Amino acid sequence: MVLLQKELNVEPMGMSDLFEVVAIERQSYHKPWSFFLFLNELKDNEYADYLVLKNENTVIGYGGMWNFYQYSHITNLAVGPNFRQKGYGTMILKALLKKAEDKGVIRVTLEVRGTNDIALKMYGKLGFESVGIKKNYYGNEDAVLMSLNSLKDFH
């Protein structure tokens, strides 16, 4: 299902979004973050920024990052199964990168499953480059460490 751009809104994640976010998280990851981990991120992590992509009042995707001075790390990014491969992940990622840029961030990193070809392609299109491998990062699967060394690259 492709939604009209005017129906979509990227906004800061709020407490009222958590149940929908956790549902998408559970559908997206083998070892999903818990409700309480997201709650802690929103309430207690001063370095965290989390965004949701909504169609009217329904969360269809989300993303988060930690910001440390001129450096950000994307912690997670997921789109609900019915909305994947339609550009919505890219919308969320661009919104996160814009937020990082507004904070004066220079470098952004993330990890992604080595077998997640769709995500690897999306990150590559926005200027992220593979800079290493984290062995068994996802249990029995390696992660590709990616870096965007200049936020100007994603525009």
C-alpha positions as CSV (number, residue, x, y, z in Angstrom):
1,M,0.0,0.0,0.0
2,V,1.5,3.3,-1.1
3,L,0.3,6.3,0.8
4,L,0.0,9.8,-0.4
5,Q,2.8,12.1,0.7
6,K,0.3,14.6,2.2
7,E,-1.1,11.8,4.5
8,L,2.3,11.2,6.0
9,N,3.9,13.0,8.9
10,V,7.3,12.4,10.5
11,E,7.3,13.6,14.1
12,P,9.0,13.0,17.4
13,M,8.1,9.7,19.0
14,G,5.8,10.1,22.0
15,M,4.7,7.9,24.8
16,S,1.4,7.3,23.0
17,D,3.3,5.8,20.1
18,L,5.1,3.1,22.0
19,F,2.7,0.2,21.6
20,E,2.6,0.6,17.8
21,V,6.4,1.0,17.7
22,V,7.0,-2.1,19.8
23,A,4.6,-4.1,17.5
24,I,6.6,-3.0,14.4
25,E,9.9,-3.8,16.3
26,R,8.7,-7.3,17.1
27,Q,7.7,-7.9,13.4
28,S,11.1,-6.6,12.2
29,Y,13.8,-8.0,14.5
30,H,14.8,-11.4,15.8
31,K,15.8,-9.8,19.1
32,P,13.4,-6.9,19.4
33,W,13.8,-4.0,21.9
34,S,11.3,-4.1,24.7
35,F,8.6,-1.6,25.5
36,F,10.6,-0.6,28.6
37,L,13.8,-0.1,26.6
38,F,12.0,2.3,24.3
39,L,10.4,4.0,27.3
40,N,13.8,4.5,28.9
41,E,15.1,6.0,25.6
42,L,12.3,8.5,25.5
43,K,12.3,9.4,29.2
44,D,15.9,9.1,30.4
45,N,18.3,9.2,27.5
46,E,19.2,12.8,26.9
47,Y,21.3,11.8,23.9
48,A,18.5,10.0,22.1
49,D,16.2,11.2,19.3
50,Y,13.4,9.0,18.0
51,L,11.0,9.8,15.2
52,V,7.8,8.1,13.9
53,L,6.3,8.1,10.5
54,K,2.5,8.3,10.7
55,N,-0.3,8.0,8.3
56,E,-2.8,10.2,10.1
57,N,-2.6,8.7,13.7
58,T,-1.2,5.3,12.8
59,V,2.5,4.6,13.2
60,I,3.9,2.9,10.0
61,G,7.6,3.2,10.9
62,Y,10.1,4.7,13.2
63,G,13.8,5.4,13.7
64,G,16.1,6.4,16.4
65,M,19.6,7.7,17.0
66,W,22.0,8.6,19.7
67,N,23.8,11.9,19.4
68,F,27.2,12.6,20.9
69,Y,28.6,16.0,20.0
70,Q,29.5,15.8,16.3
71,Y,28.7,12.1,16.0
72,S,25.4,10.2,15.7
73,H,24.6,6.5,15.7
74,I,21.4,5.1,14.2
75,T,20.1,2.7,16.8
76,N,17.1,1.3,14.9
77,L,14.9,1.9,11.9
78,A,11.9,-0.2,10.9
79,V,8.8,0.0,8.8
80,G,5.7,-2.1,9.3
81,P,5.5,-5.1,7.0
82,N,2.7,-3.8,4.9
83,F,4.6,-0.6,4.1
84,R,8.1,-1.9,3.2
85,Q,10.0,-1.2,0.0
86,K,8.0,1.9,-0.7
87,G,10.5,4.6,0.3
88,Y,9.2,5.1,3.8
89,G,12.4,3.9,5.5
90,T,14.3,6.4,3.4
91,M,11.9,9.2,4.5
92,I,12.5,8.3,8.2
93,L,16.3,8.0,7.7
94,K,16.4,11.4,5.9
95,A,14.5,13.0,8.7
96,L,16.9,11.5,11.2
97,L,19.9,12.8,9.2
98,K,18.3,16.3,9.0
99,K,17.9,16.3,12.7
100,A,21.5,15.2,13.2
101,E,22.7,17.9,10.7
102,D,20.7,20.5,12.7
103,K,22.6,19.5,15.8
104,G,26.0,20.0,14.1
105,V,26.7,16.3,13.6
106,I,29.5,15.5,11.1
107,R,29.6,11.7,11.1
108,V,26.8,9.1,11.4
109,T,27.2,5.4,11.8
110,L,25.0,2.3,12.0
111,E,25.0,-1.5,11.9
112,V,23.0,-3.6,9.5
113,R,22.6,-7.3,8.9
114,G,25.0,-8.4,6.2
115,T,22.1,-10.3,4.6
116,N,19.7,-7.3,4.6
117,D,20.3,-6.3,0.9
118,I,17.4,-3.9,0.8
119,A,18.7,-1.9,3.8
120,L,22.3,-2.0,2.5
121,K,21.1,-0.6,-0.8
122,M,19.0,2.2,0.9
123,Y,22.0,3.3,3.1
124,G,24.3,3.2,0.1
125,K,22.0,5.4,-1.9
126,L,22.2,8.0,0.9
127,G,26.0,8.0,1.0
128,F,26.8,5.5,3.7
129,E,29.8,3.3,3.1
130,S,30.8,0.0,4.6
131,V,33.7,0.5,7.0
132,G,33.9,-2.9,8.7
133,I,32.3,-6.1,9.8
134,K,31.2,-6.9,13.4
135,K,31.4,-10.7,13.7
136,N,28.3,-12.4,15.2
137,Y,26.8,-9.1,16.1
138,Y,23.3,-10.5,15.6
139,G,24.0,-13.8,17.4
140,N,25.1,-16.0,14.5
141,E,25.0,-13.3,11.9
142,D,27.5,-10.6,11.1
143,A,26.7,-6.9,10.9
144,V,28.1,-4.5,8.4
145,L,29.3,-1.3,10.1
146,M,28.4,1.7,7.9
147,S,29.4,5.3,8.1
148,L,28.3,8.5,6.5
149,N,31.3,10.8,6.9
150,S,29.6,14.0,5.6
151,L,26.0,14.8,6.1
152,K,26.2,16.8,2.9
153,D,26.4,13.5,1.0
154,F,22.7,12.6,1.8
155,H,21.1,15.7,0.2
